[in-house]
Amino acid sequence: MPIWFAYTLIVLLTITSIMLTMLILLHRGKGGGMSSMFGGGVSSSLAGSSVAEKNLDRYTVLVGIVWFACIVGLGLWLRLQVGSGSGA
């Protein structure tokens, strides 16, 4: 596999790591959290979390899946590079 594939995965991994950190920090904790600043605490119902919190959950899971795929892709790329005997 070409080296640009690894560089693309590294850049994508860096971006998703930063995004995942920011999304996790936006989640509501026990005391309200930062998500209430964006309307997350305004319309909370007794049945569950608000629409903003549900969307934040969806985005966090999506970014987490992309982050995990980048790690697996880099691992497979490194295994193919070492296994083929050609140095990086």
Phi, psi and omega in degrees: 000146182289158183289333180295335177296317179294318179296322177296317179294323180293317178295316179296322178295320178295315181295316181290330177295317178294316180296319180295320177297315181294319180294322178293322178292335179282343182294151180283130175266205179291332185257013178119304176080181182283341182292339178289340177293332184259022177095008181288329183265355185286314187249038180284136181252174180285336185282333183177203184274169184280176180295321180296320180291323178294318177294322177297321176297316180297315179296321179295317178295318180298312180294324177296323178293318178296319178300313179296319179296324177296319179294316178295318179298318177294321177297317178294321179297316179295321179296321178292323180292317180289320181293329182278347177087352179272132181286159180282000000 
